[in-house]
Amino acid sequence: MHRRNGMALEAIARIMNISRNTVKKSIRLAEQKGLELEQLAAMEEHDLEKIFERPLFNL
């Protein structure tokens, strides 16, 4: 069982109704962008969607 800030990835996935792998990918993306939990928590939903949207293709 992996934990992020004291919460198991499985628990986060269950609460968000998404897969554990999606949780891991989202955490990894936020870390790559240098974003902290407090910053993400303060963002509006439309800003979060811009950060976590999937690119249509990779160059």
Residue, then its C-alpha position, 0 to 999 in steps of 0.5 A: m500500500h502506497r501513501r501520500n501525505g498519510m492517505a493511501l492511494e487506494a483510499i484516494a481512488r475510492i473517494m474520487n471514484i477513479s483508478r489507483n493508477t490515475v491517482k498515481k499519474s495525477i500526483r506525478l504530474a503535479e510533482q513534475k509541475g512543482l505544485e504543492l497540495e496547498q496550491l492545488a487545494a486553492m485552485e478553481e476547478h477550471d484551472l485544475e482541469k487545464i493542468f490535468e487535461r490530457p494532451l491530444f497527442n505527444l510531439 
